[in-house]
């Protein structure tokens, strides 16, 4: 793992292997939910990196990340579930206008469904 500062309030974490991003992202979300991750506005995973934006002290977090031991994802931990609003993921919450919440659908999701395109949220989820 290598950390690189991005501006004054962000940190880019480069991971050694493609499969590590999922495990590292899951660990970040778990620690954020538990309240043990310092305040971060956005967590943006990519192919081999994770961007942490809106940090108060990126340097301190970089030092802390170097001490983390991140367990690999297991098949059970990597399984995603469908939430009530049509999105999938480990910790997603309902948000108004997300396209699947309640009787009103957003224009974007209505337009997408009428054009024949389907969002990832509308695809069947295996194992649920």
N, C-alpha and C positions, 0 to 999 in steps of 0.2 A: 504494500500500500504506500502511495506517495501522495502528499497533500501539497497543493499549490494555492497561494492566495490569489483571489480574483477581486480586484478593487479593494476597498476598505472594509467591506462587510460580508464578503463571501469566501468560500473555500471550495476548491475542486479536489475531489478525492479520486485518484487514479488507482484502479485495482489491477492485480496481476493477471487474473484470468477472467474470461467472460462469465463464468458461472458464479463468481464472487459478488457480482453486482446485486443479484437477487437476495442473497443472504445478508449483505451489508445494508441494503435498503430495508429489508424486513427488520433488522436489528435497530436501525434508526427509528422506524415507526413504533416498534415496541417500547423503546426507551422514551420516545416523545410522549406516548400514551401513559407511561408510568411516571412521567414528570422528572425523569433523570437525565434527559437531554437538554442542554442549554437552549434558550429561546432561539428558534430558527423560523424564519418566515416561509421559506420554500425548500423542499427536498425534491430534486429533479434527477432521477436516474436516467442513464443512457447506456450505451453498449458496454463500455469499460470504465465509465466514470459516474460519479454522483456529485451534483452541485448542491451545496448548502448555502442558501442566500438569506440575508437579513440577520446575520449573526452580530452580537454585541462585541465578541472578542474571538475572531477567527484563529488567532495564534494559540490561544489557550485550548480551544477545541482541537486543533491540530496535534498538540502535545497529548491531549487526552485520548484521541483516536489511536495514536501509536501504541497505547497500552491495552486497547480492546482486543479481546479474543472473540471472534465472530464464528459461531458454529455454522456448518453448512446447512442448507435447506434440506429437509427430508421430504419425501413424497407427501406426507400428511401436512407438514407445515407449508408446503408450496401450493396446496389445494386452495382454490379460490371459491368463494360462495357468492351467490347472488343476493343483493340486499333488496329492500323494499322499493328503492327508487330506480332499479334497473341497472345500476352500476355493479361491478364486481370488485372485490378486493378485500384485504384483511381488516381494514378499520374504516372504510368509507361510511360517512354519515349522510342522511338525507339532506338535500339542499333544494330550495325552491327553484323551479324551472329547469331541472336537470334532464327533463325529457321523459321521465318515467314516474314522477311523483304525482300522486293525486289525479283528479279528473282532467286538469288542464295540462296539456303538453306544450313544450316550447315550440316556437315556429321552426326552429332549426331541426328538431327531431321529426316534426311533421313533414317538412320539406324533404328531409333525407329519406323517410319511408315512402313518400310518393314518387321519388325519383328512382327507387329500386335499390339504392345504397342502404346498407345496414351498418349501424355502429357496432363496435365490439361488444357493447353492453347488451345488444339484442341477440347475440349469438348464443346458442345453447351451451350450458356449462356442464361438463361431465362430472360424475361423482357426487351429484347433489340430489 
